Amino acid sequence: MSNSKHISLVELAETIADNKYILGDRLVEIGISGPTLESTLSSIAMAQQELGHSRLIYRWAFDLKGLNGSRVEIKDQTGKAFTTNVETSNWIELIAGLYTTNVAIDLVMRAIIDADHSEMNPPFSKMLKEQNEHLIYSKSWCKQLLHDQGSIPRRFKEALEKATNDATEWLKKVENDQLLISEKMIAANVNLVSKYKSQVDELLNDGAVTNVG
């Protein structure tokens, strides 16, 4: 594997790890005062899983750099987390970030698994089941917030749009990364952005008669 590709792959790995690290942190910080007891307990459980995922991916990033990833102690993200996740300050923003980030990360992970590179061994299979549970949970909360009363649906859609901008910007970068494509780390016509948009559109149009433009 070429050094150049390593740079692209390390950046991709660190972006995933950073976002999961920040989400884990915010799930504790904000989730502790979730709107229901169930949401608080779920947030704490998911926080542990997101932080576990981030450790796995940081370890992988270290291995890609030729360093020993098994003794990695992470004290902060590397600066690649989405701005909206870093700035999350309430439950509405947390749910928007949790959903959009995990949809984007799931698409990237599956694209790399589908490419089935002979020299690659990403640790994604361990995470996909838990990540899918987080997607189901956050999507369920997205629907609740979209159908809530007062200003909540509008505020949620604003948060979702901001989080979507960060996610699509990253997906665009990944799907157009010529090094990842030329090294067959991802397929040339993987269409991550369009797959992402169709999932978000499906969420927004899922019988949500209260939606406004």
Disulfide bonds with the S-S distance in Angstrom:
none
